[in-house]
Amino acid sequence: MTGDRGDPRLLDRMVGDSLGWLERARPSFRLPPNVTTDADPNLTLKPLGELAELTHLIAAAHPHADFRELADGLFAFAWRETRGGELFAELIRGEPHATYPVEIYGVFARAGLRHTGVEELVRTTTRLRNWRVARDDHTRTLGVLNAERRIGLRQHADFGAVLAQTGLGRLPEPWALDRRAAYGVTHDVFHLTDWGRARRRLPPELDRYLRLWLPSWLDNWLTEHLWDLVGELLAVTACLPDAPYDPVAWRRLADAQAVDGSVPETGSPPCLDDPAAAFRACYHSTLVTAFAGTLARIASDEAGGRDGAGAAVA
């Protein structure tokens, strides 16, 4: 990786194509009637929550107005699917100790979209003793703490203490990082930096560790053609202060993007004969590509500003 500017034309093409596919895939993000009863939240609420999280960042931060408009439309669609937040009130009443309704609601609360009934419920449920029980998944706890901060709740644990117990906080031996642990590290960074909005929150020792080992990890999962994780690692790279740019990794990910804008999670594009299966195989990696490309584009513009400032001084 280098500290050079990225390739704005390549990044913009990848983001634009990804957003186009996501826009056409809107119907697949719609919530089923049984979403609050026996539907699997991993197949219903999780995709919608990820759509909301990442399109909100793109809508707020991408330098191109047309991309911001597309992303904002997708974010507004996600809010409408929650029936203006009423969905979260129903979910919390049914599962008062579940964290996922609070985590997803926090995405909308950060954007100023609030629901009075949900606000009252979360202020009660997050004070319950069972809510404060230590969770085995410290990365997930960071996500819960970030949601509490977004909503304006008192955080139920110390963020720094929890971070120290995560896969990233423990600075694991880099050669022992398997796929699951790698996803944990990427999400530790996303929760710590509020999905790239606050890169300076990354402590120097974690910055040095990531800057040293990200190239090797990228090379490994590029070889495996695990495009979803490659996208997340490129997003993490763009979360680093003075973000470096890996032109080879970005070109490889661009080559994996299909002509319709979708990015397969792994390997080659899936068969399109089964639209539901194709959606599941592509939606997350396509979202991640748009997200990572946006962060890299912002970093590229910042690097250009630094270069311009330097030239002016010289």
VOGU-3710 file (C-alpha; in Angstrom, 3 decimals, decimal comma):
1> mtgdrgdprl> 0,000/0,000/0,000  1,042/3,546/-0,609  0,064/6,936/0,676  -0,646/8,087/-2,893  -4,017/9,336/-3,997  -6,542/6,782/-5,123  -8,076/6,459/-8,573  -11,215/8,652/-8,419  -12,562/7,489/-11,785  -12,307/3,816/-10,841
11> ldrmvgdslg> -13,792/4,402/-7,385  -16,669/6,470/-8,760  -17,503/3,841/-11,362  -17,546/1,098/-8,739  -19,698/3,103/-6,316  -22,105/4,211/-9,028  -22,513/0,696/-10,447  -23,010/-0,747/-6,959  -25,664/1,826/-6,078  -27,431/1,167/-9,363
21> wlerarpsfr> -27,676/-2,549/-8,584  -28,867/-1,835/-5,034  -31,543/0,515/-6,359  -32,828/-2,177/-8,699  -32,693/-4,685/-5,840  -35,006/-2,607/-3,596  -37,844/-5,179/-3,698  -35,529/-7,818/-2,218  -34,899/-5,608/0,825  -38,617/-5,328/1,633
31> lppnvttdad> -39,649/-6,792/4,967  -42,148/-9,685/4,982  -45,449/-9,483/6,902  -44,140/-11,921/9,542  -40,994/-9,906/10,289  -41,923/-9,494/13,991  -42,963/-13,127/14,520  -41,291/-16,109/12,879  -39,196/-14,539/10,089  -35,441/-15,011/10,339
41> pnltlkplge> -33,958/-11,588/11,234  -30,690/-12,561/9,533  -32,546/-12,757/6,223  -34,881/-9,796/6,735  -33,837/-7,163/9,270  -30,095/-7,646/8,904  -30,006/-6,779/5,179  -32,272/-3,761/5,731  -30,156/-2,553/8,654  -26,975/-2,882/6,614
51> laelthliaa> -28,598/-1,012/3,749  -29,515/1,804/6,133  -26,092/1,948/7,841  -24,031/2,159/4,683  -26,302/4,258/2,463  -26,602/6,867/5,209  -22,823/7,272/5,192  -22,732/7,474/1,391  -25,634/9,955/1,293  -23,879/12,219/3,770
61> ahphadfrel> -20,312/12,016/2,537  -19,816/11,082/-1,114  -18,520/14,031/-3,157  -20,901/13,325/-6,081  -24,417/14,709/-5,667  -26,047/12,048/-7,856  -24,583/9,270/-5,711  -25,694/11,065/-2,556  -29,197/11,330/-3,975  -29,338/7,632/-4,882
71> adglfafawr> -28,074/6,613/-1,443  -30,451/8,978/0,315  -33,372/7,436/-1,548  -32,322/3,960/-0,404  -31,951/5,171/3,175  -35,419/6,770/3,099  -36,811/3,519/1,704  -35,284/1,600/4,627  -36,930/3,962/7,133  -40,307/3,546/5,421
81> etrggelfae> -39,933/-0,231/5,701  -39,784/0,200/9,493  -43,116/2,076/9,327  -41,542/5,221/10,670  -39,904/3,306/13,530  -43,048/1,533/14,767  -41,454/-1,777/13,810  -38,771/-1,295/16,482  -41,361/-0,749/19,196  -42,973/-4,073/18,272
91> lirgephaty> -39,631/-5,884/18,180  -38,517/-4,530/21,554  -41,822/-5,401/23,219  -41,474/-8,950/21,891  -37,764/-9,322/22,779  -36,830/-6,755/25,442  -33,310/-8,144/25,859  -32,495/-8,420/22,146  -29,859/-5,982/20,961  -30,504/-5,983/17,223
101> pveiygvfar> -33,599/-3,723/17,324  -31,612/-1,141/19,288  -28,602/-1,445/16,987  -30,672/-0,895/13,840  -32,779/1,859/15,403  -29,526/3,613/16,324  -28,715/3,992/12,611  -31,891/6,022/12,078  -31,595/7,905/15,377  -28,165/9,118/14,301
111> aglrhtgvee> -29,838/10,576/11,209  -32,432/12,361/13,345  -35,257/9,901/12,635  -36,878/9,183/16,002  -39,928/7,385/17,370  -41,236/8,439/20,776  -42,449/4,984/21,739  -39,121/3,378/20,852  -37,221/6,027/22,814  -39,279/5,267/25,930
121> lvrtttrlrn> -38,821/1,510/25,537  -35,059/1,574/25,029  -34,539/3,825/28,024  -36,245/1,130/30,086  -34,837/-2,042/28,523  -31,217/-0,846/28,438  -31,368/-0,285/32,215  -32,398/-3,879/32,904  -29,890/-6,097/34,707  -29,947/-8,662/31,923
131> wrvarddhtr> -28,989/-6,003/29,379  -25,798/-5,291/31,295  -24,628/-8,895/31,451  -21,207/-9,208/29,799  -21,457/-10,643/26,291  -18,987/-13,173/24,919  -18,856/-11,328/21,586  -17,006/-8,138/22,453  -17,206/-6,864/18,872  -20,991/-7,071/19,041
141> tlgvlnaerr> -20,877/-5,209/22,353  -19,022/-2,368/20,616  -21,909/-2,202/18,154  -24,414/-2,012/21,018  -22,396/0,713/22,750  -22,205/2,661/19,503  -25,995/2,377/19,145  -26,487/3,625/22,705  -24,267/6,609/21,937  -26,187/7,364/18,750
151> iglrqhadfg> -29,529/7,258/20,531  -28,257/9,341/23,438  -28,390/6,614/26,080  -25,889/6,129/28,846  -23,475/3,448/27,637  -23,828/0,272/29,683  -20,064/-0,481/29,624  -16,809/1,363/29,033  -16,061/1,429/25,285  -12,285/1,372/25,711
161> avlaqtglgr> -12,373/-1,554/28,132  -14,528/-3,575/25,754  -12,316/-2,666/22,764  -9,305/-4,021/24,649  -11,017/-7,432/24,779  -11,830/-7,611/21,068  -9,845/-9,378/18,370  -8,353/-6,069/17,295  -7,733/-4,784/20,802  -5,713/-7,878/21,677
171> lpepwaldrr> -3,465/-7,338/18,613  -3,672/-10,996/17,551  -0,837/-12,788/15,803  -1,500/-11,681/12,210  -0,678/-15,061/10,673  -3,384/-16,721/12,824  -6,257/-14,542/11,615  -8,934/-16,766/10,109  -11,956/-15,587/8,168  -14,245/-15,163/11,167
181> aaygvthdvf> -11,605/-13,306/13,163  -10,888/-11,047/10,183  -14,547/-10,005/9,996  -14,374/-9,299/13,723  -11,375/-7,020/13,245  -13,075/-5,083/10,442  -16,150/-4,469/12,581  -14,026/-3,460/15,578  -12,649/-0,699/13,343  -16,086/0,280/12,013
191> hltdwgrarr> -17,621/0,601/15,478  -14,573/2,444/16,818  -14,521/4,981/13,980  -18,323/5,218/13,621  -18,065/3,601/10,190  -15,232/5,798/8,982  -16,639/9,134/10,158  -14,157/9,515/13,031  -10,861/8,041/11,855  -8,884/9,906/14,517
201> rlppeldryl> -10,487/7,731/17,201  -8,172/4,909/16,101  -5,350/4,687/18,693  -1,812/4,908/17,264  -0,878/1,335/18,235  -3,916/-0,050/16,394  -3,211/2,178/13,404  0,377/0,875/13,219  -0,749/-2,749/13,544  -3,369/-2,440/10,810
211> rlwlpswldn> -1,124/-0,437/8,492  1,534/-3,150/8,776  -0,658/-6,212/8,261  -3,552/-5,156/6,033  -1,526/-5,714/2,811  -0,835/-9,343/3,750  -4,446/-9,995/4,726  -5,680/-8,427/1,503  -3,300/-10,531/-0,548  -4,517/-13,676/1,219
221> wltehlwdlv> -8,231/-13,088/0,639  -7,704/-11,795/-2,873  -6,138/-15,179/-3,582  -9,216/-16,833/-2,061  -11,528/-14,579/-4,149  -13,432/-13,659/-0,998  -14,598/-10,317/-2,376  -16,840/-9,453/0,555  -13,956/-9,566/3,018  -11,654/-7,822/0,540
231> gellavtacl> -14,175/-4,979/0,413  -14,328/-4,770/4,202  -10,528/-4,732/4,479  -10,338/-1,962/1,874  -12,920/-0,030/3,908  -10,755/-0,522/7,005  -7,746/0,741/5,049  -9,724/3,870/4,193  -10,559/4,307/7,901  -6,888/4,780/8,769
241> pdapydpvaw> -5,665/8,331/9,343  -4,012/9,576/6,119  -5,460/6,454/4,517  -3,123/4,524/2,206  -4,387/3,229/-1,137  -3,825/-0,252/-2,576  -4,212/0,058/-6,379  -3,778/-3,680/-7,013  -6,492/-4,685/-4,539  -8,912/-2,093/-5,891
251> rrladaqavd> -8,324/-3,198/-9,462  -8,883/-6,842/-8,504  -12,153/-5,973/-6,745  -13,239/-3,903/-9,760  -12,578/-6,875/-12,017  -14,814/-9,014/-9,785  -17,732/-6,579/-10,164  -20,259/-7,827/-12,714  -21,561/-5,688/-15,571  -24,846/-5,202/-13,683
261> gsvpetgspp> -22,960/-3,630/-10,757  -23,238/-6,553/-8,353  -20,236/-7,950/-6,521  -20,341/-11,639/-5,538  -19,541/-12,467/-1,948  -17,032/-15,019/-3,157  -15,861/-16,474/-6,457  -17,756/-15,760/-9,652  -21,177/-14,112/-10,056  -24,008/-16,480/-9,072
271> clddpaaafr> -26,535/-17,967/-11,457  -29,323/-15,482/-12,083  -31,997/-18,181/-12,498  -32,786/-17,873/-8,779  -33,169/-14,134/-8,027  -33,506/-14,678/-4,246  -30,303/-16,706/-4,105  -28,507/-14,205/-6,316  -29,575/-11,381/-3,991  -28,302/-13,198/-0,905
281> acyhstlvta> -25,015/-13,959/-2,653  -24,383/-10,355/-3,705  -26,213/-7,777/-1,599  -23,692/-7,449/1,248  -20,548/-7,446/-0,883  -22,146/-4,911/-3,246  -23,076/-2,671/-0,319  -19,565/-3,008/1,096  -18,045/-2,087/-2,258  -20,105/1,113/-2,396
291> fagtlarias> -19,160/1,888/1,225  -15,450/1,173/0,821  -15,326/3,084/-2,456  -16,923/6,102/-0,798  -14,427/6,107/2,081  -11,506/5,671/-0,334  -12,850/8,488/-2,527  -13,057/10,822/0,476  -9,497/9,893/1,459  -8,355/10,497/-2,121
301> deaggrdgag> -9,848/13,992/-2,106  -8,223/14,713/1,244  -4,849/13,555/-0,104  -5,331/15,833/-3,108  -6,043/18,737/-0,780  -2,863/18,037/1,149  -0,870/17,827/-2,090  -2,386/21,087/-3,288  -1,652/22,797/-0,019  1,926/21,582/-0,153
311> aava> 2,391/22,825/-3,682  0,984/26,219/-2,807  3,351/26,589/0,093  6,324/25,530/-2,034
//
